[in-house]
Amino acid sequence: MSSFSPSPTRRGAWPAVVALAVVLALFATTLVVAGVAGAVVVVSVLAADAAAPGEASVALVLLAAVVPTEAVYLAVSIAFVHLRELSVPVRVPSRRDTGLSLAGAAVAVVAATVIFAAGNAAGVSPVSSAFEPAAGADPAALLLLVPLSLLVVAPAEEAFFRGVVQGRLRRAFGPIASVGVASVLFAAVHVFNYVSFDRPVELLVPLAAIFAVSLVLGGLYETTENLAVPVAVHGAYNATLAVVSYLSVVGVV
């Protein structure tokens, strides 16, 4: 793995404490603001529908929940990169980048599949996603996740977790530790995607899969020095899950 931050890497206890404090404060603030933004827009949509009933579609509510939240991640990332002069390289993927993207996507899928299979073998059924009940009522809404994942979710989340969080931590901890910490935070934020919080063991299965996928994304970013690579893999991974979920709901698979 290489280090591509223009600022010199500073090792030692104090730089590490400062870096971790900055990242955790930024993470907590962004999480709160993003959550509030998404909640406000969703409530507004539902309130407007209640005032003038038109049966707000699952797709509209999904858009209202996802777009404002991801917009906050992207806005925070752009502001932090500008203010802190942090290098976040993005370019059209080379042939090598494309090959690594394909390999990384395959590794991510296999890793997640193995984790879910291990959970099932151990008798631990993963908790359901919060979106599954709505998807059952309107399966086509799952297909909306394909463009959302590719064009909104993956760019925004990768800019924040790989570009900002991993990039800031790299200066003090180096690439390997920064990938690990960024992946822990990436998995932690996805806990809100699930319905039940009273079954921690079952919740660990999907979070472990998300953590493993994040390790792949972080490793790809460090290896290629190109944010476009984890963005592409993240988007493709989520889009694939959405399509498979849709086919499962409608009874094709």
C-alpha positions as CSV (number, residue, x, y, z in Angstrom):
1,M,0.0,0.0,0.0
2,S,1.2,3.5,-0.7
3,S,0.6,6.9,1.0
4,F,-0.5,9.6,-1.4
5,S,-1.4,12.5,1.0
6,P,0.7,15.6,0.1
7,S,1.1,16.3,3.8
8,P,3.9,14.4,5.5
9,T,2.8,11.5,7.6
10,R,3.2,12.3,11.3
11,R,3.6,9.4,13.6
12,G,3.4,9.4,17.4
13,A,0.9,9.4,20.2
14,W,-0.3,13.0,20.0
15,P,-0.8,13.2,16.2
16,A,-2.7,9.9,16.4
17,V,-5.0,11.2,19.2
18,V,-5.6,14.4,17.3
19,A,-6.4,12.6,14.0
20,L,-8.8,10.1,15.8
21,A,-10.5,13.0,17.6
22,V,-11.0,15.0,14.4
23,V,-12.4,12.0,12.6
24,L,-14.7,10.9,15.3
25,A,-16.0,14.5,15.8
26,L,-16.5,14.8,12.1
27,F,-18.2,11.4,11.9
28,A,-20.6,12.1,14.7
29,T,-21.5,15.6,13.4
30,T,-22.0,14.4,9.9
31,L,-24.1,11.5,11.1
32,V,-26.4,13.7,13.1
33,V,-26.8,16.3,10.4
34,A,-27.4,13.7,7.7
35,G,-29.9,11.9,9.8
36,V,-31.8,15.1,10.6
37,A,-31.8,16.2,6.9
38,G,-33.2,12.8,5.8
39,A,-35.8,12.8,8.6
40,V,-37.0,16.3,7.9
41,V,-37.4,15.6,4.2
42,V,-39.2,12.3,4.7
43,V,-41.5,13.8,7.3
44,S,-42.3,16.7,5.0
45,V,-43.2,14.3,2.2
46,L,-45.4,12.3,4.4
47,A,-47.0,15.4,5.8
48,A,-47.7,16.8,2.4
49,D,-49.3,13.5,1.4
50,A,-51.5,13.5,4.5
51,A,-52.6,17.0,3.7
52,A,-53.4,16.2,0.1
53,P,-53.7,12.4,0.0
54,G,-51.9,11.0,-3.1
55,E,-50.4,7.9,-1.6
56,A,-46.8,8.9,-1.4
57,S,-45.0,6.1,-3.2
58,V,-42.3,4.0,-1.6
59,A,-39.9,5.3,-4.3
60,L,-40.6,8.9,-3.4
61,V,-40.0,8.2,0.3
62,L,-36.8,6.4,-0.6
63,L,-35.6,9.3,-2.6
64,A,-36.5,11.7,0.3
65,A,-34.5,9.5,2.8
66,V,-31.5,8.8,0.7
67,V,-30.7,12.0,-1.3
68,P,-30.6,14.6,1.5
69,T,-28.5,12.2,3.7
70,E,-26.0,11.5,1.0
71,A,-25.9,15.2,0.0
72,V,-24.7,16.0,3.5
73,Y,-21.9,13.4,3.3
74,L,-20.8,14.9,0.0
75,A,-21.0,18.5,1.2
76,V,-19.0,17.7,4.3
77,S,-16.4,15.9,2.3
78,I,-15.9,18.7,-0.2
79,A,-15.7,21.3,2.6
80,F,-13.2,19.3,4.6
81,V,-11.0,18.5,1.6
82,H,-11.0,22.2,0.7
83,L,-10.4,23.6,4.2
84,R,-7.8,21.0,5.2
85,E,-6.1,20.7,1.8
86,L,-6.5,16.9,1.8
87,S,-5.6,15.1,-1.3
88,V,-8.4,12.9,-2.7
89,P,-7.3,11.7,-6.2
90,V,-10.0,11.0,-8.7
91,R,-9.4,10.2,-12.3
92,V,-10.8,8.0,-15.1
93,P,-9.8,4.4,-14.2
94,S,-6.9,3.0,-16.1
95,R,-6.8,-0.6,-17.4
96,R,-5.1,-1.6,-14.2
97,D,-7.7,0.2,-12.2
98,T,-10.5,-1.6,-14.1
99,G,-8.9,-5.0,-13.5
100,L,-8.5,-4.3,-9.8
101,S,-12.1,-3.0,-9.7
102,L,-13.4,-6.3,-11.1
103,A,-11.2,-8.4,-8.8
104,G,-12.2,-6.2,-5.8
105,A,-15.9,-6.6,-6.6
106,A,-15.5,-10.3,-6.8
107,V,-13.7,-10.5,-3.5
108,A,-16.3,-8.3,-1.8
109,V,-19.2,-10.5,-3.1
110,V,-17.4,-13.7,-2.0
111,A,-16.5,-12.3,1.4
112,A,-20.0,-11.2,2.1
113,T,-21.4,-14.5,0.9
114,V,-19.1,-16.5,3.1
115,I,-20.0,-14.4,6.2
116,F,-23.7,-14.8,5.6
117,A,-23.2,-18.5,4.9
118,A,-21.2,-18.9,8.1
119,G,-23.9,-17.1,10.1
120,N,-26.6,-19.4,8.6
121,A,-24.4,-22.5,9.4
122,A,-24.1,-21.3,13.0
123,G,-27.9,-20.8,13.2
124,V,-27.6,-17.0,13.3
125,S,-30.2,-15.5,11.0
126,P,-29.3,-11.9,10.0
127,V,-31.9,-9.2,11.0
128,S,-34.0,-7.7,8.2
129,S,-33.2,-4.4,6.6
130,A,-35.5,-1.6,7.5
131,F,-36.5,-1.2,3.8
132,E,-37.7,-4.8,3.3
133,P,-41.3,-4.3,4.5
134,A,-41.7,-1.4,2.1
135,A,-40.0,-3.3,-0.7
136,G,-42.5,-6.1,-0.2
137,A,-45.3,-3.6,-0.8
138,D,-43.6,-2.0,-3.8
139,P,-40.8,-4.3,-5.2
140,A,-40.1,-1.9,-8.1
141,A,-38.8,0.6,-5.6
142,L,-35.8,-1.7,-5.2
143,L,-34.8,-1.1,-8.8
144,L,-34.5,2.6,-7.9
145,L,-31.6,1.7,-5.7
146,V,-29.6,0.8,-8.8
147,P,-29.2,4.4,-10.1
148,L,-29.2,5.8,-6.6
149,S,-26.3,3.5,-5.6
150,L,-24.3,4.2,-8.7
151,L,-24.9,8.0,-8.9
152,V,-25.6,9.1,-5.3
153,V,-24.8,6.7,-2.5
154,A,-21.4,5.3,-3.7
155,P,-19.8,8.7,-4.7
156,A,-21.0,10.4,-1.5
157,E,-20.1,7.7,1.0
158,E,-16.8,6.9,-0.7
159,A,-15.8,10.6,-0.7
160,F,-16.5,10.7,3.1
161,F,-15.3,7.4,4.4
162,R,-12.4,6.8,2.0
163,G,-11.5,10.3,0.9
164,V,-11.9,12.1,4.2
165,V,-11.9,9.6,7.0
166,Q,-9.3,7.2,5.6
167,G,-7.3,10.1,4.1
168,R,-7.1,12.0,7.4
169,L,-6.3,9.0,9.5
170,R,-3.6,7.9,7.0
171,R,-1.4,10.9,8.0
172,A,-1.1,9.7,11.6
173,F,-1.7,5.9,11.4
174,G,-0.5,4.9,7.9
175,P,-2.6,3.1,5.3
176,I,-3.4,-0.2,7.0
177,A,-4.7,1.1,10.3
178,S,-6.6,3.9,8.5
179,V,-8.4,1.3,6.3
180,G,-9.4,-0.6,9.4
181,V,-10.7,2.3,11.4
182,A,-12.6,3.7,8.4
183,S,-14.2,0.3,7.9
184,V,-15.3,0.1,11.5
185,L,-17.0,3.5,11.2
186,F,-18.5,2.6,7.8
187,A,-20.0,-0.6,9.3
188,A,-21.2,1.3,12.4
189,V,-23.2,3.9,10.4
190,H,-25.1,1.1,8.6
191,V,-26.6,-0.2,11.9
192,F,-29.4,2.3,11.2
193,N,-30.4,0.3,8.1
194,Y,-31.8,-2.5,10.2
195,V,-35.2,-2.9,12.0
196,S,-34.2,-4.7,15.2
197,F,-31.7,-3.6,17.7
198,D,-32.6,-6.2,20.4
199,R,-30.9,-9.0,18.6
200,P,-27.2,-8.0,18.6
201,V,-25.8,-11.3,17.6
202,E,-28.0,-11.4,14.4
203,L,-27.1,-7.8,13.7
204,L,-23.4,-8.7,13.7
205,V,-23.8,-10.8,10.6
206,P,-24.8,-8.1,8.1
207,L,-22.4,-5.6,9.9
208,A,-19.5,-8.1,9.6
209,A,-20.3,-8.4,5.8
210,I,-20.4,-4.6,5.5
211,F,-17.1,-4.3,7.3
212,A,-15.5,-6.9,5.0
213,V,-16.7,-5.1,1.9
214,S,-15.4,-1.8,3.4
215,L,-11.9,-3.4,3.9
216,V,-11.9,-4.2,0.2
217,L,-13.0,-0.7,-0.8
218,G,-10.3,0.8,1.5
219,G,-7.6,-1.5,0.1
220,L,-8.6,-0.6,-3.5
221,Y,-8.3,3.1,-2.7
222,E,-4.9,2.7,-1.2
223,T,-3.7,0.4,-4.0
224,T,-5.0,2.4,-6.9
225,E,-4.7,5.9,-5.4
226,N,-8.0,6.7,-7.3
227,L,-11.3,7.3,-5.5
228,A,-13.2,6.3,-8.7
229,V,-12.3,2.7,-8.1
230,P,-14.0,2.2,-4.7
231,V,-16.9,4.3,-6.0
232,A,-17.4,2.0,-8.9
233,V,-17.1,-1.2,-6.8
234,H,-19.3,0.2,-4.1
235,G,-22.0,1.3,-6.6
236,A,-21.8,-2.0,-8.5
237,Y,-22.0,-4.0,-5.2
238,N,-25.1,-2.2,-3.9
239,A,-26.8,-2.3,-7.3
240,T,-26.2,-6.0,-7.5
241,L,-27.8,-6.5,-4.1
242,A,-30.8,-4.4,-5.1
243,V,-31.4,-6.4,-8.3
244,V,-31.0,-9.7,-6.5
245,S,-33.4,-8.5,-3.8
246,Y,-35.9,-7.5,-6.4
247,L,-35.7,-10.8,-8.2
248,S,-36.2,-12.6,-4.8
249,V,-39.2,-10.5,-3.8
250,V,-41.0,-11.0,-7.1
251,G,-40.2,-14.7,-7.0
252,V,-37.8,-15.1,-9.8
253,V,-35.0,-16.4,-7.6
